[in-house]
Amino acid sequence: TVRTHYRTVDGLEVDVLVEGQRKTVAIELKETDISKVVQQAIERSRLFNYVYIVLDMRVSSILSALRSYPEVFDHGIGVVSSRDDSVVVQAYRFRKDESRRYKNLLQVIPFEA
């Protein structure tokens, strides 16, 4: 089942909600407002199995910006570039080693916006 503009019991709105096989995936869409969408995704991460952020930005720009938002990895939030049609970070249920791996990659690999 796919729903748009879904409102949770807490009154939070989710842009897209996908439900199936006892899993829920919330998707938050923004053009470029990374700080707002990260905040929204973190708030929703406790309510759904997986949460994705979709940004209309290049992968390289997203990766550069994510260095300032390590909480994305702390909450297992997935990130997608709609401009490049690419999954940048796959959502995962929180695992400390997974979070650390993504954070280390961002520190080692140089990205240009």
Backbone as CSV, one residue per row, in Angstrom:
resi,resn,N_x,N_y,N_z,CA_x,CA_y,CA_z,C_x,C_y,C_z
1,THR,0.838,-1.178,0.000,0.000,0.000,0.000,0.885,1.244,0.000
2,VAL,0.557,2.196,-0.836,1.284,3.469,-0.887,0.308,4.590,-0.571
3,ARG,0.681,5.426,0.376,-0.151,6.572,0.754,0.685,7.838,0.649
4,THR,0.044,8.922,0.282,0.743,10.209,0.254,0.132,11.119,1.310
5,HIS,0.962,12.008,1.827,0.551,12.971,2.855,-0.139,12.263,4.020
6,TYR,0.485,11.198,4.477,-0.042,10.392,5.579,0.202,11.107,6.900
7,ARG,-0.816,11.149,7.741,-0.690,11.786,9.055,-0.656,10.702,10.132
8,THR,0.383,10.779,10.997,0.542,9.788,12.060,-0.372,10.125,13.236
9,VAL,-0.457,9.217,14.184,-1.239,9.441,15.403,-0.712,10.666,16.148
10,ASP,0.614,10.883,16.070,1.239,12.035,16.733,0.980,13.351,15.999
11,GLY,0.344,13.285,14.833,0.073,14.486,14.056,1.181,14.861,13.084
12,LEU,2.203,14.002,12.956,3.273,14.270,11.999,2.822,13.850,10.604
13,GLU,3.196,14.620,9.601,2.849,14.253,8.231,4.052,13.624,7.554
14,VAL,3.791,12.557,6.806,4.814,11.879,6.026,4.449,12.070,4.565
15,ASP,5.427,12.481,3.739,5.135,12.726,2.325,4.636,11.471,1.624
16,VAL,5.340,10.354,1.815,4.942,9.082,1.206,5.148,7.976,2.238
17,LEU,4.162,7.109,2.370,4.267,5.961,3.253,4.011,4.702,2.442
18,VAL,4.940,3.750,2.531,4.803,2.472,1.841,4.686,1.394,2.909
19,GLU,3.620,0.588,2.815,3.384,-0.478,3.786,3.270,-1.812,3.065
20,GLY,3.880,-2.827,3.638,3.764,-4.164,3.067,4.634,-5.144,3.804
21,GLN,4.206,-6.387,3.847,4.951,-7.466,4.487,5.422,-7.086,5.891
22,ARG,4.523,-6.495,6.660,4.777,-6.096,8.049,5.922,-5.103,8.209
23,LYS,6.196,-4.324,7.169,7.218,-3.269,7.238,6.613,-1.970,6.746
24,THR,7.114,-0.871,7.313,6.685,0.450,6.851,7.914,1.264,6.472
25,VAL,7.797,1.970,5.354,8.870,2.835,4.873,8.292,4.231,4.697
26,ALA,8.854,5.191,5.418,8.448,6.590,5.285,9.444,7.287,4.369
27,ILE,8.933,8.149,3.501,9.783,8.885,2.561,9.466,10.367,2.693
28,GLU,10.505,11.146,2.969,10.377,12.599,3.066,11.035,13.226,1.840
29,LEU,10.310,14.094,1.160,10.785,14.718,-0.075,11.091,16.200,0.138
30,LYS,12.245,16.617,-0.341,12.603,18.043,-0.313,13.465,18.326,-1.535
31,GLU,13.415,19.561,-1.998,14.296,19.916,-3.113,15.732,20.007,-2.633
32,THR,15.987,20.887,-1.654,17.364,21.077,-1.194,17.485,21.368,0.301
33,ASP,16.392,21.489,1.020,16.434,21.892,2.432,16.839,20.715,3.312
34,ILE,18.141,20.459,3.341,18.660,19.286,4.043,18.415,19.359,5.538
35,SER,18.595,20.500,6.164,18.441,20.556,7.621,17.001,20.262,8.027
36,LYS,16.039,20.769,7.290,14.631,20.520,7.618,14.270,19.049,7.406
37,VAL,14.698,18.470,6.295,14.330,17.084,6.004,15.024,16.114,6.954
38,VAL,16.234,16.429,7.391,16.923,15.575,8.376,16.149,15.606,9.686
39,GLN,15.736,16.778,10.121,14.958,16.906,11.358,13.660,16.100,11.251
40,GLN,12.960,16.236,10.123,11.711,15.492,9.923,11.966,13.981,9.942
41,ALA,12.996,13.537,9.272,13.299,12.110,9.187,13.635,11.532,10.559
42,ILE,14.402,12.272,11.344,14.747,11.804,12.690,13.484,11.662,13.544
43,GLU,12.590,12.648,13.464,11.344,12.590,14.231,10.510,11.367,13.837
44,ARG,10.544,11.004,12.573,9.723,9.902,12.084,10.400,8.534,12.212
45,SER,11.705,8.522,12.432,12.442,7.256,12.458,11.994,6.333,13.592
46,ARG,11.437,6.887,14.639,10.964,6.048,15.749,9.620,5.393,15.435
47,LEU,8.937,5.880,14.394,7.588,5.399,14.087,7.543,4.342,12.979
48,PHE,8.587,4.281,12.163,8.557,3.419,10.986,9.790,2.515,10.951
49,ASN,9.686,1.408,10.216,10.819,0.494,10.112,12.007,1.147,9.413
50,TYR,11.726,1.889,8.346,12.781,2.549,7.575,12.312,3.941,7.172
51,VAL,13.263,4.869,7.104,12.957,6.233,6.668,13.981,6.635,5.616
52,TYR,13.475,7.211,4.527,14.330,7.729,3.466,14.100,9.220,3.289
53,ILE,15.173,9.906,2.953,15.142,11.311,2.550,15.408,11.311,1.045
54,VAL,14.583,12.033,0.292,14.817,12.173,-1.144,15.057,13.649,-1.426
55,LEU,16.231,13.944,-1.998,16.617,15.329,-2.301,16.848,15.494,-3.791
56,ASP,16.469,16.646,-4.317,16.711,16.958,-5.723,18.078,17.628,-5.855
57,MET,19.104,16.864,-5.523,20.485,17.348,-5.543,21.379,16.259,-6.132
58,ARG,22.542,16.646,-6.596,23.531,15.685,-7.102,24.073,14.856,-5.942
59,VAL,24.478,13.626,-6.237,25.041,12.741,-5.219,26.225,13.405,-4.523
60,SER,27.112,14.015,-5.279,28.304,14.637,-4.684,27.924,15.754,-3.715
61,SER,26.902,16.527,-4.038,26.447,17.600,-3.144,25.824,17.029,-1.872
62,ILE,25.064,15.958,-2.029,24.449,15.312,-0.869,25.526,14.766,0.054
63,LEU,26.517,14.079,-0.499,27.583,13.507,0.317,28.362,14.591,1.048
64,SER,28.629,15.687,0.386,29.312,16.804,1.053,28.469,17.336,2.207
65,ALA,27.179,17.495,1.981,26.286,18.032,3.006,26.134,17.072,4.182
66,LEU,26.144,15.775,3.905,25.945,14.790,4.972,27.049,14.817,6.021
67,ARG,28.193,15.352,5.685,29.269,15.476,6.676,28.834,16.330,7.854
68,SER,27.912,17.237,7.604,27.413,18.109,8.674,26.225,17.507,9.416
69,TYR,25.768,16.334,8.984,24.589,15.709,9.591,24.855,14.244,9.950
70,PRO,25.781,13.984,10.872,26.075,12.585,11.241,24.882,11.880,11.878
71,GLU,23.910,12.648,12.359,22.726,12.036,12.964,21.926,11.203,11.963
72,VAL,22.090,11.490,10.669,21.445,10.676,9.636,21.876,9.220,9.803
73,PHE,23.166,9.017,10.034,23.707,7.669,10.181,23.362,7.073,11.539
74,ASP,23.288,7.915,12.563,22.932,7.437,13.900,21.517,6.854,13.935
75,HIS,20.652,7.323,13.032,19.259,6.877,12.996,18.970,5.916,11.852
76,GLY,19.986,5.560,11.059,19.788,4.599,9.965,18.935,5.119,8.832
77,ILE,18.953,6.426,8.620,18.112,7.051,7.596,18.759,6.903,6.223
78,GLY,17.957,6.477,5.264,18.439,6.346,3.892,18.344,7.672,3.159
79,VAL,19.194,7.846,2.151,19.220,9.097,1.391,19.240,8.769,-0.097
80,VAL,18.405,9.477,-0.859,18.283,9.253,-2.298,18.460,10.575,-3.033
81,SER,19.166,10.536,-4.157,19.281,11.688,-5.050,18.286,11.497,-6.185
82,SER,17.248,12.335,-6.227,16.292,12.236,-7.334,16.897,12.815,-8.620
83,ARG,17.827,13.743,-8.468,18.466,14.330,-9.644,19.317,13.297,-10.382
84,ASP,20.035,12.455,-9.624,20.897,11.438,-10.236,20.267,10.044,-10.225
85,ASP,18.995,9.949,-9.792,18.304,8.644,-9.715,19.161,7.605,-9.020
86,SER,19.595,7.931,-7.803,20.545,7.062,-7.124,20.282,7.003,-5.616
87,VAL,20.402,5.797,-5.068,20.377,5.642,-3.618,21.771,5.978,-3.121
88,VAL,21.888,6.996,-2.310,23.178,7.443,-1.787,23.546,6.635,-0.550
89,VAL,22.595,6.471,0.349,22.772,5.687,1.567,21.522,4.837,1.726
90,GLN,21.699,3.546,1.862,20.560,2.659,2.071,20.123,2.736,3.527
91,ALA,18.812,2.834,3.751,18.287,2.865,5.116,18.562,1.531,5.793
92,TYR,18.783,1.585,7.089,19.043,0.366,7.846,18.514,0.533,9.259
93,ARG,18.179,-0.570,9.853,17.834,-0.538,11.273,19.127,-0.294,12.002
94,PHE,19.075,0.484,13.032,20.313,0.952,13.662,21.235,-0.188,14.072
95,ARG,22.458,-0.069,13.574,23.559,-0.932,14.003,24.768,-0.021,14.128
96,LYS,25.396,-0.052,15.273,26.514,0.844,15.544,27.610,0.718,14.489
97,ASP,27.930,-0.513,14.062,28.992,-0.701,13.074,28.621,-0.110,11.723
98,GLU,27.342,-0.192,11.357,26.883,0.381,10.082,27.006,1.905,10.121
99,SER,26.580,2.488,11.218,26.668,3.926,11.391,28.121,4.388,11.305
100,ARG,28.997,3.705,11.987,30.423,4.059,11.991,31.023,3.937,10.589
101,ARG,30.630,2.896,9.855,31.168,2.680,8.507,30.841,3.858,7.581
102,TYR,29.581,4.307,7.596,29.198,5.437,6.751,29.930,6.715,7.159
103,LYS,30.027,6.959,8.458,30.713,8.162,8.934,32.184,8.142,8.517
104,ASN,32.828,6.991,8.619,34.238,6.875,8.217,34.411,7.114,6.723
105,LEU,33.511,6.613,5.915,33.595,6.834,4.470,33.539,8.321,4.128
106,LEU,32.650,9.044,4.796,32.529,10.480,4.516,33.787,11.238,4.910
107,GLN,34.502,10.774,5.912,35.725,11.441,6.337,36.881,11.162,5.370
108,VAL,36.905,9.972,4.783,38.030,9.551,3.958,37.913,10.018,2.510
109,ILE,36.707,9.959,1.953,36.536,10.230,0.533,36.250,11.712,0.311
110,PRO,37.043,12.367,-0.551,36.782,13.783,-0.838,35.623,13.927,-1.834
111,PHE,34.675,14.789,-1.539,33.553,15.059,-2.426,33.509,16.550,-2.713
112,GLU,33.173,16.869,-3.941,33.024,18.271,-4.307,31.576,18.534,-4.600
113,ALA,31.072,19.648,-4.100,29.660,20.003,-4.321,29.442,20.508,-5.716
